[in-house]
Amino acid sequence: MITLPVSPKARLYIISSFVSIGGFLYGLDNGIVSACLVMPSFQNTFGVQNPADLDGIAAMGLAYLTAIFSSLTTGYFIDRLGRKKIFYIASIIHITGSIIQVASNTLSVFLVGRGVSGIALGIYSLLIPLYQSELAKASNRGRMICIYQIGTTMGSCVAFWMCFGTFYFSENNNWKIPFAVQLIPPLIMLSGLWAIPESPRWLIYREHYDEAKYILEQLRDKTDGDMDARMEFTGIVQDVSFDKIYTTNPYTALFQTGTTNYRRRTLLGIGIHAFTQLTGINALLYYLPDVLEAAGIKYRHTALIGNCVGGSVSFLATLPIFFYIDRLDRRLIMTAGALVMGISLVVISAVTARFAERIVTHGSDVYQGMDFSSTTYLSSEAATYVILVFLIIFFSGFSLSWGSMGWIYPAEIYPQLIRANAMGVTTASSYLFNLIITIISPFMFRSILWGAYLFYGLFCFIIICAVRRFYPETKRKPLEEINLVFSGALVDKQPGAHHPTTAAEALLRMEQLRYRDRCLKYEQSIQEFDDMCRPTNRLNSTPSGCVSISMPEGRPYRPPLNQMTPISEHSTEEHSTLNNHRPLIVPPNLDTVHPTHT
């Protein structure tokens, strides 16, 4: 690990941004394929006439199939080899897949390259949020992981604009330019992986305690013996040790019930990714040209640039979440985002149903390469603008909420021993639902027309109810404390309550409470002494038993605080023991601390 000459917070963000190159690759890959499918040179090379046909779906969906496989199987190797080594493997795999795609001249060879690249994408989607969550502090974990989503939307945006720029090239192989660009990001990642640290939580899991402690101190900029660093280290060790004792198999544990509630966590993680896809985001992004065509966009150039605009809106709308993701409750962000998306889709559905004048069959498609046999067509210019506005609101609502939350929440809710395998299952569910949406969406837009928007809009309202009912709050909670949230062993279940995550922390908090009580009684005794020794007249007269020393103000002399004997219910021996130790600083939010059941 290279220690950069920056603050610890900046160091964490630099590391998180670097590994998010994998997220950039994920967005770049999806954007390039969806855009190249409509390029005449690509269609002529591979004989793909329509992205909605079997060949087009295979070119898009095969990578999702291999990503599902790699997500389900990589968790085992991540726990055995470590996070850092798997980054090397994923980068090499993606370079190999990109080379195969660029060199291919037949559809079968191209599909092999797509499958190889899909393996790398599945690994990146699992590994990057997991790695970021294990390095982050509880106070900035959301911002760390949302960098991955920023990289994803940036990749999609770059892909759309790059394909738009190469669309009108006269060369027959202009489609190879975007695929060749995919070689650059993994090469950059390979060249810099040596400088990032291994996950300290994984090192503790493998019992490399000294190295883990050193990395934690470097990431937090703490010295050896610092109380905060020791508490964090102790909490992780205790959490991992408990799991090793009471968890026999990391795979079967995913479906266990009991106090750990692993099965509930697994279902919640799968549900987050399923809900993300069921908002309809990828259905609209992948087939945005057809959506714009159905909305009344009549010119190929305008429909072509619609992908670029949609990608730009998604990227720009993702940036603000970085500033509030760790300030607002997770559940509030998810429910507000689903509400905005649901309302937008219902409005689009209503406008489409009201102003659709006819069903047309295009002999010559508006957007070259995208030809559904039937679609709605709006001739009302006002209706077209309304749909465009609410499409922008929909994309913005998703980017400001579920775009990042779909990766943040699953990375928070699992303990160390099953985190890699559990996130593998949830990530595989994301690709599975993505594949299903990719297959069924063309038929939905073709068959039920405006009902497709209504379908996804109603699901957004179902998502709101599910989040409010089943998903607990995880904002700013240490990963070890989230175990207590799911265990049901909390005295105070309010979202803002903090609970000690280790026995050591609980003892520290109890000692702080006792020290605070002693300080209050000590101050009270001083006040009583002052009241007793306060003069009753201007002649410096004092009550019997008080020694008065003449002062300029005429006030009796009081010994310094450090020379006075505290008046307390505790014994003299206990006070002498307390005075031999450095007093602990009482935290400002001490009143909100609640013990856990033992």
C-alpha positions as a printed NumPy array, in Angstrom:
array([[  0.   ,   0.   ,   0.   ],
       [  1.298,   3.443,  -0.972],
       [  0.577,   6.168,   1.584],
       [ -0.377,   9.26 ,  -0.39 ],
       [  0.486,  12.707,   1.079],
       [ -3.185,  13.627,   1.482],
       [ -5.74 ,  13.544,   4.268],
       [ -7.188,  10.136,   5.256],
       [-10.604,  11.073,   3.867],
       [ -9.113,  12.089,   0.517],
       [ -7.052,   8.884,   0.513],
       [-10.211,   6.795,   0.84 ],
       [-11.95 ,   8.67 ,  -1.964],
       [ -8.933,   8.291,  -4.273],
       [ -8.834,   4.535,  -3.695],
       [-12.589,   4.26 ,  -4.182],
       [-12.454,   6.309,  -7.387],
       [ -9.645,   4.194,  -8.771],
       [-11.412,   0.857,  -8.304],
       [-14.598,   2.43 ,  -9.718],
       [-12.908,   2.189, -13.098],
       [-14.631,  -1.198, -13.059],
       [-17.98 ,   0.577, -12.779],
       [-16.986,   2.81 , -15.687],
       [-16.292,  -0.356, -17.697],
       [-19.717,  -1.75 , -16.81 ],
       [-21.489,   1.356, -18.117],
       [-19.164,   1.633, -21.106],
       [-19.786,  -1.97 , -22.139],
       [-23.576,  -1.734, -21.911],
       [-23.68 ,   1.601, -23.719],
       [-21.386,   0.507, -26.537],
       [-23.288,  -2.685, -27.274],
       [-26.729,  -1.066, -27.241],
       [-25.492,   1.731, -29.535],
       [-23.458,  -0.452, -31.914],
       [-26.433,  -2.732, -32.481],
       [-27.969,   0.028, -34.613],
       [-24.821,   0.841, -36.603],
       [-25.108,  -0.227, -40.28 ],
       [-21.495,  -1.45 , -40.31 ],
       [-22.127,  -3.694, -37.297],
       [-25.351,  -5.025, -38.783],
       [-23.677,  -5.761, -42.107],
       [-20.731,  -7.505, -40.458],
       [-22.74 ,  -9.822, -38.227],
       [-26.094,  -9.948, -40.015],
       [-28.018,  -8.423, -37.109],
       [-30.984,  -6.682, -38.697],
       [-32.954,  -5.829, -35.573],
       [-31.787,  -5.595, -31.941],
       [-35.159,  -7.026, -30.894],
       [-34.489, -10.203, -32.889],
       [-32.764, -13.26 , -31.467],
       [-29.28 , -12.252, -32.664],
       [-29.582,  -8.788, -31.155],
       [-30.867, -10.138, -27.855],
       [-27.997, -12.66 , -27.8  ],
       [-25.423,  -9.922, -28.382],
       [-26.869,  -7.955, -25.48 ],
       [-27.931, -10.758, -23.173],
       [-25.073, -13.279, -23.37 ],
       [-22.857, -11.055, -21.253],
       [-25.601, -11.004, -18.611],
       [-25.728, -14.802, -18.552],
       [-21.994, -15.138, -17.967],
       [-22.142, -12.29 , -15.428],
       [-24.75 , -14.267, -13.477],
       [-22.42 , -17.274, -13.455],
       [-19.351, -15.293, -12.379],
       [-21.272, -13.439,  -9.654],
       [-22.478, -16.69 ,  -8.114],
       [-19.067, -18.383,  -8.164],
       [-16.609, -15.564,  -7.509],
       [-17.507, -15.114,  -3.847],
       [-15.634, -18.308,  -2.947],
       [-12.439, -17.129,  -4.651],
       [-12.739, -13.613,  -3.205],
       [-12.717, -15.096,   0.297],
       [ -9.815, -17.436,  -0.506],
       [ -7.515, -15.23 ,  -2.586],
       [ -8.395, -11.782,  -1.293],
       [-10.036,  -8.74 ,  -2.843],
       [ -6.934,  -7.305,  -4.475],
       [ -5.923, -10.406,  -6.443],
       [ -9.412, -10.754,  -7.914],
       [ -9.119,  -7.2  ,  -9.275],
       [ -6.106,  -8.357, -11.282],
       [ -7.969, -11.4  , -12.581],
       [-11.062,  -9.405, -13.596],
       [ -8.965,  -6.844, -15.481],
       [ -7.127,  -9.52 , -17.431],
       [-10.393, -11.273, -18.29 ],
       [-11.966,  -8.052, -19.568],
       [ -8.927,  -7.246, -21.736],
       [ -9.161, -10.735, -23.24 ],
       [-12.868, -10.354, -24.005],
       [-12.383,  -6.94 , -25.591],
       [ -9.61 ,  -8.236, -27.862],
       [-11.828, -11.097, -29.03 ],
       [-14.686,  -8.702, -29.827],
       [-12.489,  -6.294, -31.766],
       [-10.872,  -9.111, -33.763],
       [-14.136, -10.921, -34.549],
       [-15.631, -11.079, -38.033],
       [-18.401, -13.583, -37.352],
       [-21.244, -13.439, -34.885],
       [-20.184, -16.614, -33.091],
       [-16.694, -15.258, -32.346],
       [-18.18 , -11.935, -31.268],
       [-20.539, -13.733, -28.864],
       [-17.565, -15.576, -27.353],
       [-15.954, -12.214, -26.638],
       [-19.205, -10.948, -25.151],
       [-19.349, -13.956, -22.861],
       [-15.763, -13.461, -21.663],
       [-16.367,  -9.755, -21.01 ],
       [-19.532, -10.635, -19.1  ],
       [-17.491, -12.711, -16.66 ],
       [-15.379,  -9.662, -15.834],
       [-18.44 ,  -7.423, -15.485],
       [-20.009,  -9.823, -13.001],
       [-16.83 ,  -9.823, -10.922],
       [-16.555,  -6.018, -10.966],
       [-20.198,  -5.526,  -9.97 ],
       [-19.738,  -7.81 ,  -6.978],
       [-16.229,  -6.883,  -5.919],
       [-16.144,  -3.092,  -6.13 ],
       [-19.056,  -2.231,  -3.772],
       [-17.867,  -4.975,  -1.409],
       [-14.312,  -3.605,  -1.332],
       [-15.487,  -0.012,  -0.923],
       [-17.79 ,  -0.909,   1.976],
       [-14.994,  -2.73 ,   3.807],
       [-12.6  ,   0.214,   3.563],
       [-15.087,   2.958,   4.375],
       [-16.041,   4.433,   7.709],
       [-19.674,   4.314,   8.772],
       [-19.948,   8.082,   8.287],
       [-18.948,   8.041,   4.597],
       [-19.754,   4.53 ,   3.41 ],
       [-22.631,   5.699,   1.223],
       [-20.469,   8.285,  -0.559],
       [-17.709,   5.74 ,  -1.103],
       [-20.012,   3.236,  -2.795],
       [-21.957,   5.797,  -4.833],
       [-18.671,   6.578,  -6.621],
       [-19.157,   3.201,  -8.29 ],
       [-22.538,   4.3  ,  -9.662],
       [-21.053,   7.614, -10.789],
       [-18.472,   5.629, -12.735],
       [-21.214,   3.46 , -14.254],
       [-23.292,   6.39 , -15.503],
       [-20.168,   8.158, -16.744],
       [-19.283,   5.058, -18.75 ],
       [-22.735,   4.927, -20.337],
       [-22.592,   8.621, -21.172],
       [-19.149,   8.306, -22.789],
       [-20.282,   5.24 , -24.737],
       [-23.354,   6.942, -26.202],
       [-21.492,  10.057, -27.294],
       [-18.584,   8.048, -28.666],
       [-20.909,   5.842, -30.729],
       [-22.767,   8.936, -31.917],
       [-19.467,  10.374, -33.091],
       [-18.503,   7.226, -34.994],
       [-21.993,   6.49 , -36.377],
       [-21.48 ,   8.515, -39.556],
       [-17.97 ,   7.244, -40.309],
       [-17.821,   5.767, -43.804],
       [-15.526,   2.899, -42.83 ],
       [-17.076,  -0.548, -42.657],
       [-15.355,  -1.271, -39.336],
       [-16.257,   1.923, -37.486],
       [-18.069,  -0.178, -34.878],
       [-14.676,  -1.526, -33.759],
       [-13.536,   1.864, -32.502],
       [-15.779,   1.891, -29.384],
       [-14.915,  -1.742, -28.594],
       [-11.208,  -0.977, -28.916],
       [-11.579,   1.899, -26.45 ],
       [-12.691,  -0.672, -23.868],
       [ -9.082,  -1.854, -23.672],
       [ -7.909,   1.368, -22.049],
       [ -9.679,   1.313, -18.614],
       [ -8.612,  -2.219, -17.583],
       [ -5.034,  -1.463, -18.621],
       [ -5.102,   1.612, -16.362],
       [ -6.473,  -0.499, -13.528],
       [ -3.786,  -3.151, -13.984],
       [ -1.061,  -0.521, -13.845],
       [ -2.238,   0.909, -10.515],
       [ -3.627,  -1.999,  -8.498],
       [ -0.286,  -2.527,  -6.761],
       [ -0.742,   0.778,  -4.898],
       [ -4.104,   0.033,  -3.246],
       [ -4.392,  -1.816,   0.084],
       [ -5.951,  -5.173,   0.753],
       [ -9.229,  -5.084,   2.647],
       [ -8.446,  -5.005,   6.397],
       [-11.623,  -6.937,   7.132],
       [-10.522,  -9.743,   4.809],
       [ -7.075,  -9.761,   6.454],
       [ -8.726, -10.167,   9.86 ],
       [-10.885, -12.941,   8.408],
       [ -7.65 , -14.684,   7.315],
       [ -6.06 , -13.891,  10.729],
       [ -3.414, -11.479,   9.402],
       [ -3.992,  -9.179,  12.353],
       [ -0.821,  -7.087,  12.275],
       [ -1.201,  -6.176,   8.6  ],
       [ -4.907,  -5.438,   9.052],
       [ -4.205,  -3.173,  12.022],
       [ -1.508,  -1.31 ,  10.085],
       [ -3.806,  -0.714,   7.078],
       [ -6.621,   0.501,   9.335],
       [ -4.286,   2.959,  11.025],
       [ -3.104,   4.235,   7.634],
       [ -6.641,   4.607,   6.289],
       [ -7.808,   6.4  ,   9.443],
       [ -4.529,   8.298,   9.998],
       [ -4.299,   6.971,  13.542],
       [ -1.214,   6.025,  15.531],
       [ -0.651,   2.704,  17.22 ],
       [ -2.661,   2.64 ,  20.413],
       [ -5.247,   5.2  ,  19.338],
       [ -8.548,   4.434,  21.078],
       [-10.769,   4.812,  17.985],
       [ -8.547,   2.595,  15.844],
       [ -8.351,  -0.028,  18.583],
       [-12.127,  -0.003,  19.007],
       [-12.721,  -0.431,  15.273],
       [-10.147,  -3.206,  15.072],
       [-11.591,  -4.96 ,  18.123],
       [-15.117,  -4.715,  16.759],
       [-14.14 ,  -6.359,  13.472],
       [-12.175,  -9.115,  15.22 ],
       [-15.046,  -9.866,  17.571],
       [-17.589,  -9.91 ,  14.733],
       [-15.485, -12.239,  12.562],
       [-14.65 , -14.525,  15.495],
       [-18.319, -14.883,  16.387],
       [-19.241, -15.76 ,  12.803],
       [-16.468, -18.346,  12.549],
       [-17.742, -20.083,  15.669],
       [-21.449, -20.092,  14.885],
       [-21.464, -20.212,  11.05 ],
       [-20.492, -23.567,   9.589],
       [-20.94 , -23.059,   5.838],
       [-20.928, -19.614,   4.152],
       [-23.25 , -20.89 ,   1.409],
       [-25.899, -22.679,   3.469],
       [-25.759, -19.84 ,   6.004],
       [-27.373, -17.54 ,   3.429],
       [-30.681, -19.274,   4.105],
       [-30.453, -19.624,   7.882],
       [-32.971, -17.998,  10.183],
       [-32.559, -17.572,  13.928],
       [-30.983, -14.528,  15.572],
       [-28.658, -13.86 ,  12.624],
       [-31.543, -13.568,  10.127],
       [-29.265, -14.4  ,   7.195],
       [-32.175, -15.555,   5.043],
       [-34.002, -12.286,   5.54 ],
       [-30.888, -10.337,   4.604],
       [-30.401, -12.42 ,   1.459],
       [-33.992, -11.84 ,   0.379],
       [-33.71 ,  -8.109,   1.067],
       [-30.539,  -7.891,  -1.031],
       [-32.156,  -9.769,  -3.907],
       [-35.215,  -7.564,  -3.563],
       [-33.174,  -4.36 ,  -3.838],
       [-31.698,  -5.426,  -7.181],
       [-35.018,  -6.769,  -8.448],
       [-36.747,  -3.506,  -7.543],
       [-33.991,  -1.529,  -9.284],
       [-34.725,  -3.31 , -12.565],
       [-38.501,  -3.271, -12.108],
       [-38.493,   0.519, -12.   ],
       [-38.101,   0.198, -15.781],
       [-34.838,   2.122, -15.99 ],
       [-33.028,  -0.257, -18.324],
       [-36.125,  -0.868, -20.433],
       [-36.22 ,   2.843, -21.219],
       [-32.465,   3.285, -21.59 ],
       [-31.908,   0.317, -23.888],
       [-34.866,   1.127, -26.135],
       [-34.88 ,   4.895, -25.75 ],
       [-34.79 ,   5.504, -29.535],
       [-38.033,   3.549, -29.924],
       [-39.552,   5.365, -26.968],
       [-38.664,   8.682, -28.603],
       [-39.995,   7.485, -31.934],
       [-43.282,   6.52 , -30.312],
       [-43.339,   9.922, -28.607],
       [-43.308,  11.699, -31.961],
       [-39.606,  12.272, -32.65 ],
       [-39.639,  12.106, -36.45 ],
       [-35.996,  12.577, -37.443],
       [-33.257,  10.008, -37.275],
       [-30.637,  12.494, -36.069],
       [-32.879,  13.635, -33.218],
       [-33.72 ,  10.107, -32.153],
       [-30.068,   9.084, -32.381],
       [-28.935,  11.832, -30.051],
       [-31.677,  10.868, -27.589],
       [-29.426,   8.123, -26.204],
       [-26.692,  10.695, -25.633],
       [-29.058,  13.056, -23.846],
       [-30.456,  10.264, -21.691],
       [-26.973,   9.128, -20.72 ],
       [-25.898,  12.687, -19.919],
       [-28.952,  13.288, -17.741],
       [-28.321,  10.06 , -15.822],
       [-24.678,  10.969, -15.235],
       [-25.26 ,  14.564, -14.164],
       [-28.174,  13.607, -11.918],
       [-25.999,  11.036, -10.13 ],
       [-23.501,  13.657,  -8.927],
       [-25.696,  15.426,  -6.31 ],
       [-26.365,  12.191,  -4.408],
       [-22.739,  12.263,  -3.293],
       [-23.54 ,  15.208,  -1.002],
       [-26.622,  13.846,   0.778],
       [-26.389,  10.048,   0.645],
       [-24.945,   9.886,   4.196],
       [-27.098,  12.706,   5.561],
       [-30.578,  11.439,   4.685],
       [-32.077,   8.104,   5.685],
       [-31.622,   5.291,   3.195],
       [-35.325,   4.455,   3.274],
       [-36.308,   8.066,   2.651],
       [-34.097,   8.234,  -0.435],
       [-35.497,   4.978,  -1.83 ],
       [-39.142,   5.838,  -1.226],
       [-38.815,   9.394,  -2.56 ],
       [-37.053,   8.164,  -5.695],
       [-39.66 ,   5.466,  -6.326],
       [-42.442,   8.036,  -5.867],
       [-40.926,  10.425,  -8.422],
       [-40.384,   7.621, -10.936],
       [-43.853,   6.178, -10.409],
       [-45.585,   9.512, -10.96 ],
       [-43.478,  10.191, -14.065],
       [-44.317,   6.846, -15.66 ],
       [-48.023,   7.148, -14.885],
       [-48.096,  10.597, -16.513],
       [-46.246,   9.266, -19.585],
       [-48.681,   6.369, -19.783],
       [-51.711,   8.655, -19.525],
       [-50.436,  11.114, -22.141],
       [-49.518,   8.291, -24.524],
       [-52.943,   6.659, -24.118],
       [-54.765,   9.957, -24.613],
       [-52.874,  11.332, -27.625],
       [-51.914,   8.154, -29.515],
       [-53.636,   8.741, -32.821],
       [-52.798,   5.576, -34.663],
       [-50.804,   2.378, -34.698],
       [-48.371,   2.449, -37.583],
       [-46.164,  -0.117, -39.224],
       [-42.966,   1.391, -40.507],
       [-41.728,   0.27 , -43.872],
       [-38.663,   2.404, -43.258],
       [-37.732,   2.952, -39.638],
       [-37.083,   6.395, -38.244],
       [-34.007,   5.326, -36.283],
       [-31.946,   3.109, -38.545],
       [-31.749,  -0.413, -37.26 ],
       [-34.594,  -0.069, -34.747],
       [-37.816,  -1.257, -36.309],
       [-40.645,  -2.589, -34.212],
       [-43.481,  -3.889, -36.332],
       [-45.986,  -1.652, -34.571],
       [-45.855,   1.268, -32.197],
       [-47.854,   4.242, -31.015],
       [-47.23 ,   7.512, -32.736],
       [-48.009,  10.951, -31.334],
       [-48.646,  13.811, -33.7  ],
       [-49.392,  16.286, -30.887],
       [-46.291,  18.389, -30.355],
       [-47.394,  19.427, -26.862],
       [-47.83 ,  15.791, -25.838],
       [-44.353,  15.013, -27.169],
       [-42.796,  17.733, -25.016],
       [-44.691,  16.528, -21.952],
       [-43.339,  13.005, -22.446],
       [-39.79 ,  14.303, -22.943],
       [-39.975,  16.361, -19.745],
       [-41.219,  13.461, -17.668],
       [-38.646,  11.126, -19.177],
       [-35.955,  13.51 , -17.943],
       [-37.632,  13.619, -14.51 ],
       [-37.753,   9.817, -14.478],
       [-34.058,   9.421, -15.325],
       [-33.131,  12.085, -12.777],
       [-35.261,  10.48 , -10.06 ],
       [-33.586,   7.137, -10.613],
       [-30.062,   8.582, -10.617],
       [-30.758,  10.549,  -7.44 ],
       [-31.957,   7.483,  -5.543],
       [-32.025,   3.893,  -6.75 ],
       [-29.076,   4.228,  -9.094],
       [-26.721,   4.278,  -6.093],
       [-28.904,   2.69 ,  -3.411],
       [-29.135,  -0.512,  -5.448],
       [-25.423,  -1.027,  -4.73 ],
       [-25.096,   0.629,  -1.313],
       [-27.737,  -1.223,   0.682],
       [-26.716,  -4.815,  -0.222],
       [-23.081,  -3.99 ,   0.607],
       [-24.086,  -2.967,   4.151],
       [-26.314,  -5.709,   5.487],
       [-24.095,  -8.809,   5.53 ],
       [-21.482,  -9.922,   8.096],
       [-17.903, -10.565,   7.048],
       [-18.097, -14.348,   6.78 ],
       [-20.915, -14.423,   4.212],
       [-20.546, -10.957,   2.648],
       [-18.802, -12.068,  -0.557],
       [-21.138, -15.018,  -1.211],
       [-24.267, -13.063,  -0.298],
       [-23.339, -10.156,  -2.543],
       [-22.6  , -12.669,  -5.281],
       [-26.174, -13.933,  -5.043],
       [-27.667, -10.422,  -4.988],
       [-25.495,  -9.242,  -7.888],
       [-26.491, -12.318,  -9.898],
       [-30.132, -11.432,  -9.256],
       [-29.454,  -7.958, -10.67 ],
       [-28.133,  -9.414, -13.923],
       [-30.954, -11.973, -14.034],
       [-33.676,  -9.339, -13.777],
       [-31.744,  -7.125, -16.187],
       [-31.742,  -9.975, -18.702],
       [-35.467, -10.575, -18.223],
       [-36.243,  -6.882, -18.729],
       [-34.03 ,  -6.802, -21.836],
       [-35.97 ,  -9.7  , -23.37 ],
       [-39.545,  -8.757, -22.497],
       [-39.42 ,  -4.971, -22.914],
       [-39.506,  -4.929, -26.752],
       [-42.577,  -7.142, -26.733],
       [-44.223,  -5.002, -24.044],
       [-43.683,  -1.796, -26.021],
       [-44.931,  -3.55 , -29.143],
       [-47.96 ,  -5.295, -27.65 ],
       [-49.384,  -3.378, -24.703],
       [-48.06 ,   0.017, -25.847],
       [-48.731,   2.638, -23.165],
       [-49.478,  -0.171, -20.707],
       [-45.732,  -0.848, -20.485],
       [-45.194,   2.521, -18.811],
       [-48.127,   1.882, -16.489],
       [-46.733,  -1.534, -15.569],
       [-43.401,  -0.118, -14.423],
       [-45.092,   2.873, -12.797],
       [-47.318,   0.672, -10.624],
       [-44.284,  -1.358,  -9.601],
       [-42.676,   1.833,  -8.323],
       [-45.588,   2.3  ,  -5.909],
       [-45.32 ,  -1.33 ,  -4.804],
       [-41.632,  -0.702,  -4.117],
       [-42.52 ,   2.174,  -1.768],
       [-44.708,  -0.103,   0.356],
       [-42.087,  -2.862,   0.431],
       [-39.282,  -0.526,   1.51 ],
       [-41.342,   1.02 ,   4.295],
       [-42.457,  -2.384,   5.545],
       [-39.408,  -4.638,   5.304],
       [-36.168,  -2.636,   5.026],
       [-34.482,  -1.38 ,   8.25 ],
       [-32.406,   1.792,   8.332],
       [-28.61 ,   1.416,   7.951],
       [-27.402,   5.005,   7.554],
       [-24.116,   5.832,   9.348],
       [-24.089,   2.528,  11.246],
       [-20.894,   0.443,  11.426],
       [-21.114,  -2.849,   9.56 ],
       [-20.817,  -4.671,  12.87 ],
       [-23.688,  -2.692,  14.412],
       [-25.938,  -3.565,  11.461],
       [-25.666,  -7.174,  12.639],
       [-27.43 ,  -6.073,  15.809],
       [-30.118,  -4.331,  13.747],
       [-31.028,  -7.635,  12.122],
       [-30.599,  -9.724,  15.267],
       [-33.6  ,  -8.174,  17.031],
       [-31.479,  -7.691,  20.167],
       [-31.807,  -3.91 ,  20.375],
       [-33.407,  -2.079,  23.257],
       [-34.082,   1.071,  21.232],
       [-35.1  ,   0.291,  17.642],
       [-35.375,   3.902,  16.517],
       [-33.384,   4.51 ,  13.287],
       [-31.166,   7.17 ,  14.891],
       [-30.18 ,   5.212,  17.993],
       [-26.583,   4.085,  18.336],
       [-25.761,   0.752,  19.987],
       [-22.326,  -0.464,  21.071],
       [-21.02 ,  -3.097,  18.665],
       [-18.478,  -4.762,  20.974],
       [-18.225,  -5.688,  24.629],
       [-15.26 ,  -3.32 ,  24.927],
       [-17.254,  -0.428,  23.531],
       [-20.162,  -1.202,  25.842],
       [-17.837,  -1.177,  28.877],
       [-16.326,   2.097,  27.698],
       [-19.75 ,   3.702,  27.376],
       [-20.759,   2.455,  30.833],
       [-17.566,   3.873,  32.32 ],
       [-18.268,   7.189,  30.606],
       [-21.755,   7.237,  32.069],
       [-20.407,   6.544,  35.579],
       [-17.764,   9.242,  35.141],
       [-20.38 ,  11.741,  34.044],
       [-22.504,  10.968,  37.126],
       [-19.488,  11.51 ,  39.362],
       [-18.726,  14.813,  37.673],
       [-22.296,  15.998,  38.189],
       [-22.253,  15.051,  41.866],
       [-18.845,  16.66 ,  42.222],
       [-20.125,  19.937,  40.783],
       [-23.199,  19.705,  42.965],
       [-21.045,  19.325,  46.096],
       [-18.996,  22.377,  45.082],
       [-22.155,  24.41 ,  44.66 ],
       [-23.355,  23.314,  48.075],
       [-20.005,  24.297,  49.593],
       [-20.241,  27.727,  47.934],
       [-23.747,  28.245,  49.253],
       [-22.684,  27.298,  52.76 ],
       [-19.605,  29.548,  52.753],
       [-21.17 ,  32.572,  51.028],
       [-21.032,  35.674,  53.351],
       [-24.297,  36.846,  54.831],
       [-23.269,  40.549,  55.037],
       [-20.671,  43.019,  53.783],
       [-18.381,  42.464,  56.864],
       [-17.078,  39.135,  55.487],
       [-18.808,  37.204,  58.223],
       [-18.858,  33.465,  57.624],
       [-20.915,  30.643,  59.046],
       [-19.462,  28.565,  61.793],
       [-17.03 ,  25.921,  60.571],
       [-15.805,  27.851,  57.497],
       [-12.352,  29.351,  57.27 ],
       [-12.461,  32.836,  55.756],
       [ -9.533,  34.528,  54.038],
       [ -9.952,  38.167,  53.147],
       [-10.338,  38.698,  49.393],
       [-10.686,  41.937,  47.431],
       [-14.306,  41.178,  46.7  ],
       [-14.95 ,  40.153,  50.266],
       [-15.615,  36.501,  49.238],
       [-14.399,  33.585,  51.387],
       [-11.441,  31.61 ,  50.113],
       [-12.199,  28.288,  48.389],
       [ -9.426,  25.743,  47.761],
       [ -8.673,  24.831,  44.12 ],
       [-10.841,  22.141,  42.638],
       [ -7.988,  19.645,  42.367],
       [ -7.362,  19.95 ,  46.131],
       [-10.93 ,  19.315,  47.21 ],
       [-12.26 ,  15.911,  48.157],
       [-15.188,  14.889,  45.938],
       [-18.432,  14.231,  47.762],
       [-19.871,  11.065,  46.28 ],
       [-21.644,   7.912,  47.225],
       [-18.629,   5.901,  46.08 ],
       [-15.942,   4.771,  48.487],
       [-12.614,   6.513,  49.018],
       [-10.764,   3.582,  47.453],
       [-12.874,   3.866,  44.285],
       [-12.117,   7.569,  44.002],
       [ -8.416,   6.992,  44.448],
       [ -8.547,   4.384,  41.697],
       [-10.417,   6.737,  39.4  ],
       [ -7.976,   9.582,  40.024],
       [ -5.07 ,   7.402,  38.933],
       [ -6.514,   7.184,  35.428],
       [ -6.918,   9.801,  32.774],
       [-10.573,  10.916,  32.67 ],
       [-12.536,   9.923,  29.604],
       [-14.191,  12.554,  27.437],
       [-17.952,  12.223,  27.473],
       [-19.3  ,  12.284,  23.887],
       [-21.872,  14.972,  23.117],
       [-24.508,  12.431,  22.071],
       [-24.038,  10.225,  25.117],
       [-27.717,  10.375,  26.051],
       [-28.62 ,   8.556,  22.857],
       [-26.443,   5.523,  23.656],
       [-28.432,   2.391,  24.432],
       [-27.033,  -0.924,  25.681],
       [-27.848,  -4.159,  23.954],
       [-29.21 ,  -7.323,  25.432],
       [-26.569,  -9.696,  26.697]])
